[in-house]
Amino acid sequence: MSTFGTEMRALMAEQSLSLRKLARDVHYTDGYLSRISRDVRIPSADVAQAVDAALKAGGRLIALAQAAQDSADQAGSVEGEEHPTREDDDEMHRRRLLQALATLGAASSPAADALQQIRGGVDRAIGRDEGSHLEEWEETVAEYGYSYLLLPPHRLLRDLAADLVIVQQAASRHAGGRLYPAWCRVTSGLSMLMAKSLCNAGQSRLAREWWSTAQHAALTSGDIDLSLWVTGERLVHGLYEQRPTAILLRRADEALAHSTGAPGRGMAQVRTVRAQLFALQGDVTAAAAELRASETVLQRLPGSVTRDVRSVAGWAEDRIRYTEAWVHAHTGDRDRLDAAVERARQVLPADDPRVRAQLSLLRAAGHVRAGDATEGVRHAHTVYEAQPADHRTAMVTSLARQVMDAVPEAGRSEPVVAAYGELLAAGAPRSIT
């Protein structure tokens, strides 16, 4: 009588198909497929369906897998029967991850897979375990911090996705172990960068779960400042997505209430967001108080953080000056706005592709609110039109739209304003598809 395994091997022989090639087609390991081809394990319905489709079996393998499962169910827990195990779950999860990467165009090549397996074997032979890779992964997170500020978001998404697959597998192998918190810290950093990149690509809904993953991983790692930093970054993007100010302020208050009060980039980030939120509410006094609190935190941060203006992981003077510009742009103090913008530009790298544009758009919006609508809109038009399409991120576009929103209704029909509106309509952030 034919079994799933014998039929599978026969079809593979007819098609001169190796286990390794089949494994690449169905996204299961060749070792796992070897076991089901020898009837050592009964394949699940999903596995049977995938193999049946790859071998063009016309449903025969699906039927044989179901028959084998029915027979095992009737016999009960007899010798030789194997129930789904953690290994089965891992294989299913691995397959789904690889399919997701393939959708993003980030699936690794057979040659890369082979090299990875060889490298793993060499590491084991010389006694190098995964713990020794942690420092390299922490450096990888740091490198992404620099890339985030320079590269368009869609360029980062695929690499982040591929790295998150590897880190997820490493973290799962160390669950409950001594190194687990460190792996969670790496997971949090990569997940936060994924969330930020998705937000910048205009995919805030997709980013929500990544924010939650980053926050959970940070809390699991025990790194309080990392948790506060994730919260602060999420609040920043919520600000540009125009989420309700009251809700964002409540979340900021809750984050501060659960913090230790120690100075850190997370504390500084939440403080500056509060200043921006108070400015949106028109509370100039509270916004100024938060700016002063942010300055105090900045002065207490280590130089390794405050000097790193080229990384999203750094927290240098430009962050304070940017927040000052935001506050003055929304409170109508044009002179202080211009001074804050100039001070921020002096700190920022000359090759910064986005923050300089954001500062110019903040200045334009502030000038419109101060009554100079024509010049403000004209300046915003020049800045946004010159911005490369790949760097017209959701944050840049949000600020560009704030300029238009600040124009009084009576001035919306002016030719310069109408032309700017047309430019905005054609300048949405790039999709990840």
ChimeraX attribute file (.defattr): number of C-alpha atoms within 10 A of each C-alpha:
attribute: neighborCount
match mode: 1-to-1
recipient: residues
	/A:1	3
	/A:2	8
	/A:3	17
	/A:4	24
	/A:5	23
	/A:6	16
	/A:7	16
	/A:8	24
	/A:9	19
	/A:10	13
	/A:11	17
	/A:12	16
	/A:13	11
	/A:14	9
	/A:15	10
	/A:16	10
	/A:17	13
	/A:18	12
	/A:19	19
	/A:20	15
	/A:21	14
	/A:22	18
	/A:23	19
	/A:24	16
	/A:25	14
	/A:26	20
	/A:27	20
	/A:28	24
	/A:29	17
	/A:30	16
	/A:31	12
	/A:32	17
	/A:33	22
	/A:34	17
	/A:35	14
	/A:36	21
	/A:37	21
	/A:38	15
	/A:39	18
	/A:40	14
	/A:41	20
	/A:42	25
	/A:43	27
	/A:44	18
	/A:45	14
	/A:46	11
	/A:47	23
	/A:48	23
	/A:49	20
	/A:50	18
	/A:51	23
	/A:52	20
	/A:53	16
	/A:54	15
	/A:55	18
	/A:56	12
	/A:57	15
	/A:58	12
	/A:59	14
	/A:60	16
	/A:61	28
	/A:62	23
	/A:63	17
	/A:64	20
	/A:65	23
	/A:66	18
	/A:67	15
	/A:68	17
	/A:69	17
	/A:70	12
	/A:71	12
	/A:72	18
	/A:73	12
	/A:74	9
	/A:75	11
	/A:76	10
	/A:77	11
	/A:78	10
	/A:79	8
	/A:80	10
	/A:81	15
	/A:82	12
	/A:83	12
	/A:84	11
	/A:85	9
	/A:86	9
	/A:87	10
	/A:88	16
	/A:89	11
	/A:90	14
	/A:91	17
	/A:92	17
	/A:93	14
	/A:94	17
	/A:95	19
	/A:96	14
	/A:97	19
	/A:98	21
	/A:99	16
	/A:100	15
	/A:101	18
	/A:102	14
	/A:103	12
	/A:104	17
	/A:105	13
	/A:106	17
	/A:107	19
	/A:108	12
	/A:109	10
	/A:110	12
	/A:111	9
	/A:112	11
	/A:113	13
	/A:114	11
	/A:115	12
	/A:116	12
	/A:117	12
	/A:118	12
	/A:119	12
	/A:120	14
	/A:121	13
	/A:122	12
	/A:123	13
	/A:124	12
	/A:125	10
	/A:126	8
	/A:127	9
	/A:128	13
	/A:129	12
	/A:130	15
	/A:131	15
	/A:132	9
	/A:133	12
	/A:134	17
	/A:135	12
	/A:136	11
	/A:137	18
	/A:138	17
	/A:139	13
	/A:140	15
	/A:141	23
	/A:142	18
	/A:143	14
	/A:144	21
	/A:145	19
	/A:146	17
	/A:147	17
	/A:148	20
	/A:149	17
	/A:150	16
	/A:151	17
	/A:152	22
	/A:153	28
	/A:154	19
	/A:155	14
	/A:156	17
	/A:157	20
	/A:158	20
	/A:159	17
	/A:160	18
	/A:161	20
	/A:162	20
	/A:163	15
	/A:164	19
	/A:165	16
	/A:166	11
	/A:167	19
	/A:168	14
	/A:169	13
	/A:170	18
	/A:171	21
	/A:172	14
	/A:173	13
	/A:174	17
	/A:175	13
	/A:176	10
	/A:177	10
	/A:178	10
	/A:179	16
	/A:180	18
	/A:181	21
	/A:182	23
	/A:183	24
	/A:184	28
	/A:185	25
	/A:186	27
	/A:187	28
	/A:188	29
	/A:189	26
	/A:190	27
	/A:191	27
	/A:192	26
	/A:193	27
	/A:194	26
	/A:195	29
	/A:196	26
	/A:197	26
	/A:198	25
	/A:199	25
	/A:200	26
	/A:201	25
	/A:202	22
	/A:203	18
	/A:204	20
	/A:205	11
	/A:206	13
	/A:207	23
	/A:208	15
	/A:209	13
	/A:210	21
	/A:211	23
	/A:212	18
	/A:213	19
	/A:214	27
	/A:215	25
	/A:216	17
	/A:217	25
	/A:218	28
	/A:219	19
	/A:220	18
	/A:221	21
	/A:222	14
	/A:223	16
	/A:224	19
	/A:225	20
	/A:226	23
	/A:227	25
	/A:228	26
	/A:229	25
	/A:230	28
	/A:231	25
	/A:232	26
	/A:233	21
	/A:234	23
	/A:235	24
	/A:236	22
	/A:237	19
	/A:238	18
	/A:239	19
	/A:240	17
	/A:241	15
	/A:242	11
	/A:243	12
	/A:244	11
	/A:245	18
	/A:246	12
	/A:247	12
	/A:248	21
	/A:249	19
	/A:250	12
	/A:251	16
	/A:252	21
	/A:253	15
	/A:254	12
	/A:255	18
	/A:256	17
	/A:257	10
	/A:258	10
	/A:259	16
	/A:260	10
	/A:261	11
	/A:262	13
	/A:263	18
	/A:264	20
	/A:265	25
	/A:266	25
	/A:267	27
	/A:268	26
	/A:269	25
	/A:270	28
	/A:271	26
	/A:272	26
	/A:273	27
	/A:274	28
	/A:275	28
	/A:276	31
	/A:277	25
	/A:278	23
	/A:279	23
	/A:280	18
	/A:281	15
	/A:282	14
	/A:283	15
	/A:284	17
	/A:285	12
	/A:286	17
	/A:287	27
	/A:288	18
	/A:289	15
	/A:290	20
	/A:291	24
	/A:292	16
	/A:293	16
	/A:294	25
	/A:295	18
	/A:296	13
	/A:297	20
	/A:298	24
	/A:299	13
	/A:300	12
	/A:301	18
	/A:302	13
	/A:303	13
	/A:304	10
	/A:305	16
	/A:306	19
	/A:307	15
	/A:308	15
	/A:309	19
	/A:310	19
	/A:311	19
	/A:312	18
	/A:313	21
	/A:314	19
	/A:315	25
	/A:316	24
	/A:317	20
	/A:318	20
	/A:319	22
	/A:320	22
	/A:321	23
	/A:322	25
	/A:323	25
	/A:324	26
	/A:325	29
	/A:326	25
	/A:327	30
	/A:328	27
	/A:329	30
	/A:330	25
	/A:331	20
	/A:332	17
	/A:333	16
	/A:334	21
	/A:335	12
	/A:336	15
	/A:337	27
	/A:338	22
	/A:339	15
	/A:340	25
	/A:341	25
	/A:342	16
	/A:343	18
	/A:344	23
	/A:345	19
	/A:346	12
	/A:347	15
	/A:348	17
	/A:349	13
	/A:350	9
	/A:351	9
	/A:352	14
	/A:353	18
	/A:354	19
	/A:355	18
	/A:356	20
	/A:357	21
	/A:358	23
	/A:359	26
	/A:360	24
	/A:361	29
	/A:362	29
	/A:363	27
	/A:364	33
	/A:365	30
	/A:366	30
	/A:367	27
	/A:368	25
	/A:369	22
	/A:370	17
	/A:371	15
	/A:372	14
	/A:373	24
	/A:374	18
	/A:375	14
	/A:376	26
	/A:377	27
	/A:378	15
	/A:379	19
	/A:380	26
	/A:381	23
	/A:382	13
	/A:383	17
	/A:384	24
	/A:385	15
	/A:386	11
	/A:387	17
	/A:388	13
	/A:389	14
	/A:390	15
	/A:391	23
	/A:392	26
	/A:393	24
	/A:394	23
	/A:395	23
	/A:396	25
	/A:397	21
	/A:398	20
	/A:399	23
	/A:400	29
	/A:401	18
	/A:402	18
	/A:403	26
	/A:404	22
	/A:405	14
	/A:406	20
	/A:407	20
	/A:408	12
	/A:409	8
	/A:410	7
	/A:411	13
	/A:412	15
	/A:413	10
	/A:414	10
	/A:415	11
	/A:416	16
	/A:417	21
	/A:418	15
	/A:419	14
	/A:420	21
	/A:421	18
	/A:422	10
	/A:423	15
	/A:424	18
	/A:425	9
	/A:426	8
	/A:427	18
	/A:428	17
	/A:429	22
	/A:430	19
	/A:431	12
	/A:432	15
	/A:433	7
